[in-house]
C-alpha cells in the first residue's frame, strides 16, 4: 500500500483553559484519511483537544 503525504495546520487546547496554540505537521499516512492524521496529532499532543484548521494532501 502506498503512503500518502499530508500537511496540516491545527490548534491544540489544554482542557480547562482557553489557551489555544497553533501548530503545523507534515508526514505520511497509509491512506488519505483525516482519522489517521488526527491520531498522529493526538499521539503528539496527549490529553489536548485538537482543532483542525487546514488539511492538504500532497
MOTACOR-V534757 format. One record per residue. N is the residue number from 0. RES is the residue in three letters. OMEGA is omega in whole degrees, 0 to 359 (NA if undefined). BURIAL is b if it has 9 or more other C-alpha atoms within 8 Angstrom, else e. D_CENTER is the distance of its C-alpha to the mean C-alpha in Angstrom with 1 decimal. Layout:
BEGIN
n = (N	N)
res = (RES	RES)
omega = (OMEGA	OMEGA)
burial = (BURIAL	BURIAL)
d_center = (D_CENTER	D_CENTER)
END
This chain:
BEGIN
n = (0	1	2	3	4	5	6	7	8	9	10	11	12	13	14	15	16	17	18	19	20	21	22	23	24	25	26	27	28	29	30	31	32	33	34	35	36	37	38	39	40	41	42	43	44	45	46	47	48	49	50	51	52	53	54	55	56	57)
res = (UNK	UNK	UNK	UNK	UNK	UNK	UNK	UNK	UNK	UNK	UNK	UNK	UNK	UNK	UNK	UNK	UNK	UNK	UNK	UNK	UNK	UNK	UNK	UNK	UNK	UNK	UNK	UNK	UNK	UNK	UNK	UNK	UNK	UNK	UNK	UNK	UNK	UNK	UNK	UNK	UNK	UNK	UNK	UNK	UNK	UNK	UNK	UNK	UNK	UNK	UNK	UNK	UNK	UNK	UNK	UNK	UNK	UNK)
omega = (181	176	180	179	178	171	184	171	186	169	167	187	175	180	179	178	174	182	181	180	180	177	173	179	171	181	180	173	184	178	182	187	177	179	179	177	179	178	177	180	178	177	181	184	183	177	180	172	182	176	179	174	183	178	179	175	183	NA)
burial = (e	e	e	b	b	b	b	b	b	b	b	b	b	b	e	e	e	e	e	e	e	e	e	e	e	e	e	e	b	e	e	e	e	e	e	b	b	b	e	e	b	b	e	e	e	e	e	b	e	b	e	b	e	e	b	e	e	e)
d_center = (21.7	20.1	16.6	14.5	12.8	9.7	8.7	6.0	7.2	6.2	8.6	9.0	12.5	15.0	16.9	20.4	19.8	19.1	17.4	14.3	12.7	10.8	8.6	7.7	6.7	8.8	10.1	11.6	11.5	14.8	14.7	13.2	11.2	8.4	9.1	8.6	5.2	4.6	7.2	6.1	3.9	7.2	9.3	8.5	9.2	11.8	13.5	11.4	10.5	7.1	7.9	6.5	9.2	9.3	8.4	11.2	12.7	15.1)
END
